[in-house]
């Protein structure tokens, strides 16, 4: 299922800015962009509980933003083609996410 750039923008706005956990999802996406990682590696790198990471990975995969390869425990994640094609949109939205998170602290 290929989404239009506008549909990807709406989806990212919802998943990053409009729901709880958006800041964590943005961090996961940024970490995976630089290097394919598995859930355990993401948990260690970002400092989130493994089950929290798994939840966010599932949400991102259900929305075709990430793809997984390998078996369940060794699965590594990478950006899906729609997110890859619209990464600039993600950066604009995730910048807003960072500002929102900083205001909370």
N, C-alpha and C positions, 0 to 999 in steps of 0.2 A: 504494500500500500504506500504509494508516494503521496506525500502531503505537499500542498502549495507552500511557498515561503510564508504567506500570511497565516496559514493554518499552523505551521511550525512555530511562528511567533506567538500565536495565541496559546498553543500548548506549552511552550516554554514559560510564558508569563504565568500560566496557571501553576505549573509544576515547580517553578523556582520562586515566584513572588506570591502566589495565591494560596499556597498550602503550607502547613507546618512541615518542616523538614526541607524546605526549599534550599536553604543555605548549605545543608549537608549534601544535597543532590548536586548543587553547583560545584562543591569541592570535589565530589566524586568524578564529575565530568572533567574538571580541570586536571585531576590526577591521571585519569585514563588517557587523556589526550596526549600527554607526554610519554606514556609508557603503558602497555597492556599489563594489567594487574589482576590478581584474583581477589576474592573477598577478604581473605586473611591478610594479604598484603595491604589492601586498602584500609582495613581496620587498624593495622599497626601504623601505617603512614599518617592517617588522619586523626587517630585517637578516638574513634567511635567503637562501640561494642560491635562484635561480629554480627549479631542478629539485627542490629540497626542497619549496618551496611547491606546485609542480605535483603532487607525490606526495601531499601532505596534502590538497589540494583533491580529488584523485581519490578518496581514501579517504572523505572526507566526503560527496562526491556519491554514491558507490556505496552509502552507507548512508542516503541520502535526507535528510541533514541540511543540505545546501546545494543550491541550484539555480543553473544557469548560463544566461545569456542572451547572445545575440550569436554571432559567428563565433569560431573557435578562438583566434585571437590577440587579438581585442578582447573576448573573453568577460568579462563581469562576473559576479560571484557575489553571491548573497544567501542569507539563511537560508531553508531549506525550511519548509513549514507546520508540520511536527511539531516542529522545533526552536523555531520561533517560539512555538508553543503551550506549549512546555515550557521556556521560557527560564529560569525561576526554578530549575528542576532543574539546568540547565546551570550557572547561577551558583553553586549550592551545590557542585557537583562540581568546577568549575574553581577555586574557592577552595581546595579540597584540593590540586589540581594545583599551584597557586602555592606552597603551603607545602612540598610535596615538592621542587619545583625549588629553592627557597631553601635547603633542607637540603643539597642537593648541592654548593652553592658555599661 
